[in-house]
Amino acid sequence: GVFESTRPLAVLQLIREDNAMVLDKLFVEPDALGEGLGRRLYDHALQLTRQEGIARLEIDADPYAADFYAHCGAVQTGMVASTVTPGRQLPFFVHTIK
């Protein structure tokens, strides 16, 4: 199964800004999709954001991941320019921590 692998299957990176936590990376290996790893990492990101006393998680989402973030409770508030690919627009999501 998926959990018998010795290589990393998923990664999460958060960056703290003044009034928000930024989800910089959330990646799950394609062959590990559907195992719940992405949701567990996302929930962990929310927990860490809350522990830091921050009420806002911001996400520049890959367009293919937009449905995932919406399903997790984030709200798309607009589009932002990609910092990697010139001319590419990315969905911008905010998850307000209650």
N, C-alpha and C positions, 0 to 999 in steps of 0.2 A: 504494500500500500504506500500511500504518499508519505507517511511518517517514518518509513524505513530508510529514507534518503539521508545521506551524510552531507549534502550540500544545502545551503540556505534556500528556503522555499518562499520566504516573504521578508520584506523590509519596511520599516516605518521610520521616518525622520520628521521631527517637529522643529520649528524655529520660533523662538519667543520674540515677539515684537512688543512695543510699548503697551498697546491695548488689545492685542490679539495673539493667539498662537496660530502659526501657519503650518499646515500640513504640506511639507515640502516633498515628501515621497511616501507613497503607499503602493507597494508593488507585490504582486503574488505571481509566482511562476505559473505559466499557462497550464502545465500539467497538474497543478495543485488547486486550480480554480474549482469552486463548488464544495470545498471541504470546510468552509467557515473561517479560514485564516484571515481573509480580508476584513470580515465583520469583527473578528476578535481584535485585530490590530486597530480598527477604527474606534471600537469601544474603548480600547486602552488609550488612544489619543484623546478621547473625550475626558476620560478619567484624569489623565495627566494635566490637561488644560484646566479642569476644575480644581485640582490640587494646587495649581499655581495661582489660583484666585482670579483666573481670566475667564471672561464670560463669552468669548467669541473664538471659534475655530474657523479659519479661512482656508479655502481650497481653490487653487487654479487647477481645474480638473482636465484630464485627458477626455476628449469628447466621448470615447468609448466607455469611460467609467462614470459618466454623468448619471446614468440611471442608478448605479450602485450608491452614489452619494445621496441622491434624492431618496432612495429607499431607506437609507440610514438616518434620514431626518434633516439633512442639510437642504438649504433653500438656494436655488440659483438666483442671484441678484443682478447678473449682467454677464458681460464677456470682457476678457482682458487679452492683451497681446502676449503671445508666447515669448519667453526670454531665450528660447532655444532655436526656434524656427521662425525666421523673419516672415511677416505677413500672415502667420497662423493665429487665429483667435481661439481662446480656450474659455469654456464655461467657468464662471466664478461663482463659488458657493460659499455660504456662511452657515455655520451651525451655532446657534445661540445656546449657551449652557444655562440651564435653569437651576 
